[in-house]
Amino acid sequence: MTDNKIKLFVDAHSFDKEFQGTQTFIRELYTQLMSDHPELDIYFGASNTANIQKIFPELPSANILPYKNRKISLLRFVYDIPEYIEKYQFNFAHFQYIIPKKKAGCRYIVTLHDVLFNDYKNDFSLIYRLTRSVLFGRSIRRADIKTTVSDYSKGRICQHYNLSAKQVHVIRNGVNDSLMHFQDSRHEAVSLVRQKFGVENFILYTSRFEPRKNQLLLLKKYLKLDLYKKGIALVFIGSESVKIPALTKLINELTQEQRKYFFWFKQVQQADLAAFYRACRLFVYPSKAEGFGIPPLEAAVCQAPVLCSSATAMKDFIFFEPYRFDPSDERDFEQKLLMMLSLPPDKTFISRVATRIQQQYHWKKSSEKFYDLLQDHTNKQTVYETEDSDFRYTRNT
């Protein structure tokens, strides 16, 4: 590598689908990298190129590489990506979860966000677990740079795939405080949510819907405690990734009175999400298993009082104490929910939590660690090529 400019390809296929945490990771990590390191030559691959241009408006259109629209999205690994790597001679290629067959001269980076399907088997289908176990295991072992988003995920990855701790690097998710810039005050946010969505005095949950996310527990307790009779609404925001029959049944059985206070929005704009965070009476995150867990941190940064699960990666969120609970203990959750509704944390506590999160989970820190990994592997390759050149010269002499 005689050219100091690093050419990096990013598989941004996740932006072609419903919202998920990998989108936040890619968007925020590379927004920060492009801001701090304009010397990086970064390209993105996706089917929806217009969406990539919208997310990264400063990116030259030539740096957005289109995938052919195929019914089987994994075919991008067989055709599109190998062709682009060969054509553009990328130094690195960054993938989420799965990498394709290696191409000579390009170092592969994989970010494996979690392996929850190995530990929470009842929440995933057999075919899902088998295919992911094979593909994820193969990818993390073969990747030149192995990364994940939390210490919890790192520990589980190392155990399941027999890797040493030194082999896996933690590039933490951060929290973008730009959510705070959409409204000037909580009063303004309350007014926006009431006028645009017809909701006020509400408990909020945001994230996609899967059994492990545990939305069922929240709805069950909301109904059991008759919170709707007290004029408290419940708002879910997120698309349904996996069918949850028990949750669907419970929603279908809601009475007419209960339906007046239950709202489910599959997706909202970023400005509206910020308003929901700031306007809610309480944000609740009952998830049983997370590789990281961004939503409760976003809510807290937006000054919402947060009641958060203490399971898996969320065990690191000690700043929420005493407003955390064991999601396997329904009585614990019920008591904490009632406590926060009757005696919510004061503004000083909420502000202190927000400050702690902003200091601890910052995209600038994560992007610098990622950049250092690129530099380290670039330097190693340069040394290797220099030594190899010296060897050939000596041998030919």
N, C-alpha and C positions, 0 to 999 in steps of 0.2 A: 504494500500500500504506500505508494510514493505520494499520492495526493492526500493532503491533510483533511480535505472535506469528506465527511462521513455521509454516505448515501444510505438512507434508511427507508425500508418499505414497511407499511403498517397495514395489516389485514383489518379493514374496518367494516367487515361484513355485518357486524352486529347492528349497525345503523340502518340496515335494510329491514330490520324486524321491529317487533314491539319493544318498548323501553325496557332496559335492564341495566344492572349495575355496571356491566362492562362498558356501556356507552359513556357513563360518567367517568370511568377510569381513563378511557382513551381520550375523551374530549378534554378533560382537565389536565392530564399529564402532558399532552402534546401542545395544548394552548400555552402552557407554562414553558415548555421546552423551546417552542418557536419564538417566544418572547425573549427568553434569556440567552438563547443560542442560535441566532440567525445563520450561523455558519453551517448548521446541520441542513442537509438537503433531504427533506422528508416528503415521501409520497404515500398516498392512501389508495387502497383498492376497495371498491364497493360497486354494487349494482346501481344504487340510487346516488349518482354522482352529484345531483343538484342538492341533495341533503348534506353531503360532505362540504360542498361549497358554502352552504348556509352556516354550517357549524364553524368552519374555518375560513371566514371571508377574506383574509389576507393571503391565503394560499393560492399560488398560480394555478390556473386551470390545467396546465400541462402536468401538474403534480397529482392530479386525480385520475386514477387509472380505472376504467370501467370493466366490470366483470360481465361476461355474457349472461343473459337471463336464462337460467336453466331450472328445470323443475327440481333437480337434485343439487342443492347448493354446495355440497361437498366436492362437486366436480371442479370448483374453482381451484382446488388443491392439485388437480390432475392436469388442467389445461392453463387457466389464466395466470395463476401465480408463478409457476415455473417459467412460463414464457416471459413474463415481466422481469423476473430476476435475471434471466439470461440476457434480455435485451438491454436493461438499464445497468447491469453489473452492480447490483446493490451489495454493500458491505454487510448490512444487517437486515433481517426481516423479523418483524415482531408479530406474534400471534397470541390469541387468547385461547387457552385450553389445548388446542390441537395444532400440530405442525404437519406440513406435507413432507414428502420425500426430500431429503437433503440435496441441495445444488452446490456444486463445488465453488468455493470462493465467497460464499455468503454464509454468515453466521446467524443461526436461528435463536431468537429469544421467545420464550413462552412464558405467559403469565397464567398460572393455574390458580384461579381465585379460591376454589374450595374443592374438597372431595367428600362433601357431606353425604353423598349417596352410599358411601362405604360404611358410615357410622349410623345413619338413620334410614335403614333399608325399608322400613314400613311406609315411608313417605315417597318412595320412588318405585316405579315398575321394574320388574325383573329385566326386561329388555333394555331399559334405560341404564340400569346398574351395570349390566354385562358389557354393553357397548362402550360406555364411558370409562369403565375400569380399564379396558384394553387400550382405547385410544389415548386417554389421558396418561396412563402409565408409559406407553410407548413414547409419547411426546415429551414428557418431562425428563425421561432418561436420555433421550437423544438430543435435546436442546443444548446449545452451547452456553446459553445464559438462562438459568432457571429462576423464575421470580414468582412471588405470591403477594398477597395484600395484608396479611396479618401474621402475628406470631403463632396464633392458634392454627391457622391453615398451614403454616410452615411445619409445625410439629406433626400434624396429621399426614401431610404429604410425605415427609421423611419416613414416617413409620410405615405407611402403606406401600411405598415404593422403594424402601430400603436405601434411602439416600442419607448422606451425612449432612449435618446442619450447615457446614461450610459451603455446600453445593447450592443451597437455596437462599436467595436474597429477598428480603421483605421490602417491597415498594408500597408503602401504605397509601390507602385512599386518603384524600384530604377533604376538607370542607370549604367550598367556595363561598365567601361571605358576600358575593354579589347578590345573593338572594335578599339581602337586607336593603338593597338599593331600589327595590321596586315600589315600596311604599314608605312614606315619611313617618308613619306612626301606626300603632295598633288600631287606633280609632279609624284611620283611613282604610286599613285592611278589613276591619269588621264591616264597614260600609260597602266595600267592593264585593265581598262575598255575599252579603245579604241582598244587594241589588242584582248581581249577576247570576247567582246560583240559588237564591231563596233560602239560604241557610244562616242560622245564627245560634249562639249558645251550644256549641257542639264539641264532641270528642272526635279526634281525627286519627285515622290510620292511613299510611301511604306505603305502597310497595306492590309488586305483582302478587298474584294469588296462586299459592301452592299449599299443599297440606302442611308443610313444615313452617309456613309463615304464621299459622295458628290464628287466622282471622275468626275461625269458628269459636274459639274460646272467648274472644272479645264480644262477639254478638250474643252468645249464650248468656254471659254475665250481664250485659246491657239489658237484656230482656228479663232476666231473673230479678234484677234489682229495680225493675220498673222505672228506669231512668227517663223513659219517654213521658211518663206521667208527671215528671217534674219539669217537663219542657226542655230536656236536654236531648239534642239530636246526636246521631252517630253518622259519621262520614267516612266512607271507604274511597280511596283513590288508587287505581291500579287495574291493569288488565289481568285476565284469567289465563295463566300459562298452563296450569294443570287443573283438570276438573276436580272439584271437591263436592261429591254428592251430598254429604251431610250438611254442608253450608248452603248449597242450592235448595235443599229440602226445607231448611229452617227459614230461608228468605221467602220461599214460596208460601209458607204457612203464616207469614206475618199478617196480623189483623189490619183492618183499615186504619185504625188509630195509630198502630205501630209504624205503618208505612209512611205516615206523615212526617215522621222524625228520622227515617232511615234513607240515606242517600249513597249511591254508588256511581262514581264518575270513573270511567275506564281510563281517561287521560285528560290532563289539563295543561295549559301553557305554563311556562316557567314562572311568569309573573303571577299567574293565578295560584300556582303552587305556593309561592312565597306568601301570598295573601292568606291562604288557608293555614299555613304554619303560624303566621303572626296573629290570626284572628281566633284560633281554636282556644277553647277553654282548657283542653288537655290533649296532649299527643300520647298515644299508647302504642307500644311496639311489643307484641306478645310472642314473637318468633321463637321457635324451639331450636333453630339451628341457622347460623350465618357464618359465611367465610369472613365477613367484616361487619356490615350493618350500617349503611350510610344514613338512612332516613331519620333515626332519632338524633343523630348529630346535626343534621340540617335543621331539624325542628328546634333544637336547643339554641343554635346560632341565631335563629329567627326569634329568640326570646320566648319560645313556648315552654310551658311546664311539661316535663317528659316523664312518663312512667315506662321503664324499659326492662325487658328481659335480661337476665344475668347469665344466660346460657352461651356456650361455645365462645366465639370471638368477642361477644359482648361482655364477657367477664372482665375485660380490660376497661370498661366504661365505669370505673369506680367513682368518677365525679358525680354520677347520678344518685349515689347513696344519700339518704335512705329510700330513694324512690326507684328501687329495683325489685324484681321478684323472680321466683323460680317458676318457669312456665309449666312445669309438671305438677305444681302444687296449686290447684284451683282455689283453695281457701286463701292461700297467701296472696294470690292475684286479686281476689275479690276484696280482701281487706285493704290492700294498697290502693285499689281503685276508689273505694269509698273514702279512704283517708284523703286522697288528693283532691277529690271533689268537694269535700267538706272543709278541708284545711290545706289549701294549695301552698306550695313554696312561695316565699316572698320574692320581691324583685331583686334583692341583693343576692340571694342564692341563685336565681335564674341567670343573672348577669355574670356571676362568678363562674358558673358552668360554661356559659358561652365563651368567655375569655379563655378558660382552660382548653376547650376544644380547639379554638382558633390557634392557640400556641402549640398544641400537641399534634394536630392533624392538618398539616399545611402542604399544599401541592408544590410549593417552591422547594421544600426540603426533599420531597419525594422525587421531583424531577432532577434535582442535583445528584441524588444517589443513582438514579437511572443513567444520567449523563456520565457519571464517573465509571459505571460499568462499561459503557460504550468505549470510553477512553482507554480503560484498562485492557480490554480485549483488542482494541485497535493497536495499542502499543505492543502487546504480546505477538500479534500477527506480524507487525513490522520487524520485531526482533527475529522472529522465526524466518521471515523472508530474507533478512540480511544474513543470518547464519547459513541459510540454505544456499544463498548466492555465493558466499565465501567458500562453502564446501565444494560447490561445483567448480569454482574457479581453481581451487587448489587441486582438485582431482584432475581437471583437464590439463593443468600445467604439468 
